[in-house]
Amino acid sequence: GPRMFPLIDHPETAEHAPEEWNRLFTETLANYSKVGGNLLGGRNGKPLQKAEDGVAATALALLGYSHAKEQLIAEGMDRQRVEQMAVGQVIAIYTERMNAKYGDAFQKLWYLPYPEMSRRLGEQEQMLANIGPLGKGKDREVIPMSSLLIPGIQNSRQAQVRAERQTAALRVIEALRMYAASHADALPKTLTEITEVPVPANPATGKPFVYRLDGKMAVLELPASDQIPHGNCRYEIQIATDKQ
């Protein structure tokens, strides 16, 4: 947040001249478009041009200042203090509060087991729709940082679990090889028959991997139902023999 957007770096205590707040606000809009955000003046995630920066900043300030000001007052901030602030500071404080509130809410999900997190993602998507610039809730964002950043965090978590699941699947395959080595090249009917080494569960579900024996071929499934984008695949395992 603050590293990418200095506007929200402790905005309640930072001391800047009104011109500096406005400069930080305009700079934030330019940086926002560079990382894929789409604001007034931005086109399909392309960075705003310098000539567009001021126009976009003014338009967004007109749209968001009154809402941000009234919400800060409703949350207990002194009205006179808020009205004496620069427009950029009012929007900065409001944006930082929204970013912290919803960022913390999603961070809690990060620490849940992935299956539980997956079940709650629908709630997160609805939340993001409500707080987006076109949302009608009291927490709608002026600069939609949470709407931009939270899906990125979600994607990172999914990528992490995808890698963990892939590693666990390879461990299962090695466990099958070890079982076959001590059972005359036969593969088990179920994974519970393997006692040579621990067999990992599927990190995406917290349950055993989908496995079946089809003749002499074992099938290990990583299905789309695991809720891992671009992660569904299957392994077909057979034990090679060299009997003359």
Buried (B, 14 or more C-beta within 10 A) or exposed (E): BEEBBBBBBEBEEBEBEEEBBBBBBBBBBBBBBBBEBBBBBBEEEEBBBEEBBBBBBBBBBEEBBEBBBBBBBEEEBEEEEBEEBBBBBBBBBBBBBBBEEBBEBBEEBEEEEBBEBBEEBEEBEEBBEBBBBEBEEEBBBBBBBBBBBBBEBBEEBBBEBBEBBBEBBEBBEEBBEBBBEEBEBEBBEEBEEBEBEEBBBBBBBEEBBBBEBEEEEBEBBBBEEBBBEEBEEEBEBEBEEEEE
